[in-house]
């Protein structure tokens, strides 16, 4: 993978009732992937699956002009505690409808029909792109390598999200 010519500042948020920063493999993967691509880790946090705690952290990052994008892992399933789409989608100015559709399409090749249980979403808020991925490291790898990395690369054509994030 090549290094981006225009690095972005990205924040990583893990939603989990059981993980800690010390054993957060999905958050570690996203952090390493964005650094390897040439982006900067703007911030990182881990929070319980609570809609108000999620909104508080993400809202602060959205309001921070130095954060261009947010990568969220976890809380996108169907258990009673999975609340990331409900917590984060209300913050969007615009939803990126195609992200969830494409994520499920590419993950179908890896996990078959289980992909319908993914509620992966993405959107923009205050010129900040937000991607909400499932909590498994495999799902984070799929999302990053097959969709997100190219959309955060200013040189990816015919279009990418960078022009919407940096003025």
C-alpha positions in Angstrom: 0.0 0.0 0.0 1.3 3.4 -0.9 1.5 6.3 1.5 -1.0 9.1 1.0 0.2 12.4 -0.3 -2.1 14.4 1.9 -2.2 13.0 5.4 -5.4 13.4 7.5 -5.9 13.5 11.2 -8.1 10.6 12.1 -9.6 9.6 15.5 -10.4 6.0 16.5 -13.2 5.1 18.8 -13.9 1.6 20.1 -17.3 0.8 21.5 -17.2 -2.1 23.9 -18.5 -3.2 27.2 -15.7 -5.8 27.6 -12.5 -4.5 26.0 -9.9 -2.2 27.3 -7.3 -0.1 25.3 -4.8 -2.8 26.3 -6.7 -5.6 24.5 -8.5 -3.7 21.8 -7.3 -5.5 18.7 -9.8 -3.8 16.3 -8.8 -0.3 17.5 -5.1 -1.3 17.3 -5.7 -2.5 13.7 -7.3 0.8 12.6 -4.6 2.8 14.3 -1.8 0.8 12.7 -3.6 0.9 9.3 -4.1 4.7 9.3 -0.5 5.2 10.4 0.8 2.8 7.7 -1.2 4.7 5.1 0.5 8.0 6.2 -2.3 9.5 8.1 -2.0 10.8 11.7 -3.8 9.5 14.8 -5.6 12.6 16.0 -7.1 10.9 19.1 -8.2 7.5 20.4 -10.8 6.4 22.9 -12.7 3.4 24.2 -16.2 3.8 25.6 -19.0 1.5 26.8 -21.9 0.9 24.5 -23.8 3.9 25.8 -25.4 6.3 23.3 -24.7 9.4 25.3 -21.0 8.6 26.0 -20.6 7.8 22.3 -22.2 11.1 21.3 -20.1 13.1 23.7 -16.8 11.9 22.4 -17.8 12.0 18.7 -19.4 15.4 19.1 -16.1 16.8 20.6 -14.2 15.3 17.7 -16.7 16.7 15.1 -16.2 20.2 16.7 -12.4 19.9 16.6 -11.2 21.4 13.3 -8.0 19.4 13.5 -9.9 16.0 13.2 -10.8 15.2 9.6 -12.3 11.7 10.1 -13.5 9.3 12.8 -13.3 5.5 12.6 -15.6 3.8 15.0 -15.5 0.1 15.7 -18.2 -1.8 17.6 -21.8 -1.5 18.5 -23.3 -2.1 15.0 -24.9 -5.5 15.6 -28.3 -6.6 16.8 -27.8 -7.3 20.5 -29.8 -5.1 22.9 -26.6 -3.2 23.8 -25.6 -2.4 20.2 -26.4 1.2 19.7 -23.8 2.8 17.6 -26.0 3.6 14.6 -28.7 5.1 16.8 -26.0 7.1 18.7 -24.1 8.4 15.8 -26.5 8.8 12.8 -28.3 11.7 14.5 -25.1 13.7 14.4 -24.8 13.4 10.6 -25.4 16.4 8.3 -25.3 13.9 5.4 -25.4 10.1 5.4 -23.1 8.2 3.0 -25.8 5.6 2.1 -23.4 3.6 -0.2 -21.0 2.8 2.6 -23.2 0.3 4.4 -24.4 -1.2 1.1 -20.8 -1.6 -0.2 -19.5 -2.9 3.2 -22.1 -5.6 3.2 -21.4 -6.5 -0.4 -17.7 -6.9 0.1 -18.0 -8.7 3.4 -20.5 -11.1 1.9 -17.4 -12.7 0.1 -15.9 -13.3 3.6 -18.8 -14.1 5.9 -21.7 -15.0 3.6 -25.2 -14.1 4.6 -24.1 -13.2 8.1 -23.3 -9.8 6.6 -27.0 -8.8 6.8 -26.5 -8.5 10.6 -24.0 -5.6 10.1 -25.5 -2.1 10.5 -22.3 -0.4 9.3 -23.0 3.2 8.4 -21.1 6.4 7.5 -21.8 10.1 7.2 -20.5 13.6 7.4 -20.8 16.1 10.2 -19.2 19.5 10.2 -16.8 18.5 7.3 -15.7 15.4 9.3 -16.3 11.9 7.8 -17.4 9.2 10.2 -17.3 5.5 9.5 -19.0 3.0 11.9 -17.7 -0.5 11.5 -18.5 -3.8 13.3 -16.3 -4.6 16.2 -14.4 -7.6 14.8 -10.8 -7.0 13.6 -11.7 -8.8 10.3 -14.6 -6.4 9.7 -12.3 -3.4 10.4 -9.7 -4.8 8.0 -12.4 -5.3 5.3 -13.8 -1.8 5.8 -10.4 -0.2 5.8 -8.7 -2.1 3.0 -11.6 -2.4 0.6 -13.4 1.0 1.1 -12.1 3.5 3.6 -8.4 3.7 2.7 -9.0 4.7 -0.9 -11.7 7.2 0.0 -9.3 8.9 2.4 -6.5 9.1 -0.3 -6.6 12.4 -2.3 -5.0 10.7 -5.2 -7.7 8.0 -5.6 -9.8 8.7 -8.7 -12.4 9.4 -9.9 -13.4 10.8 -6.5 -12.6 10.6 -2.8 -13.7 12.3 0.4 -10.5 14.3 1.0 -11.8 17.5 -0.8 -14.8 17.5 1.6 -12.6 17.3 4.7 -9.7 19.7 4.1 -10.2 23.3 3.0 
